Amino acid sequence: MKKNAFITLWSMLLFGGMLLAQPKTLYDFTVKDIDGEDFPLSQLKGKKVMLVNVASKCGLTPQYKQLEELYAKYKKDNFIIIGFPANNFAEQEPGTNSEIKSFCTENYGVTFPIMAKISVKGDDIAPLYQWLTSKSENGVEDAEVIWNFQKFLIDENGNYVRSIPPKTTPDAKEISNWIEGK
């Protein structure tokens, strides 16, 4: 009888612990926008979100144009793009937040939110990107950021969906199909 009671107690503790340890979502994070203001990602509840690490001096920088077009096309459908400038790859984002904001606006007419410059890999990786890149945190996959313009898709409930490689352009069918729920 003691053995059965122990197993029952152990099962209850284990099951109870699972209920308490809820996985993180996008909404658990607050970041700084390009102007240095807090940007709680919980304000994106109900939207599909694409997070992109961006850079101004990269061969993929022209993707800004496609990102803006994608945002313009789908923002009315509860879709948003958030850009995260990062200088992790070949020093291709050396500018200050002010310089990055001017570059995005003047060269690509960017209207989707751009956040303050962060690190997307390495010892100083931002907590949000730790969540995005680690299966133990996002519950889906390990997805190391391999270059600028890697895309991360988040569903309307703040759950991680998947990573899209940097060279996959924002106008790719797999992205529009996801936004449209196909």
Secondary structure, 3 states (H helix, E strand, C coil): CHHHHHHHHHHHHHHHHHHHCCCCCHHHCEEEECCCCEEEHHHHCCCEEEEEEECCCCCCCCHHHHHHHHHHHHHHHCEEEEEEEECCCCCCCCCCHHHHHHHHHHHHCCCCCEECCECCCCCCCCHHHHHHHCHHHHCCCCCCCCCCCCEEEECCCCCEEEEECCCCCCCCHHHHHHHHCC
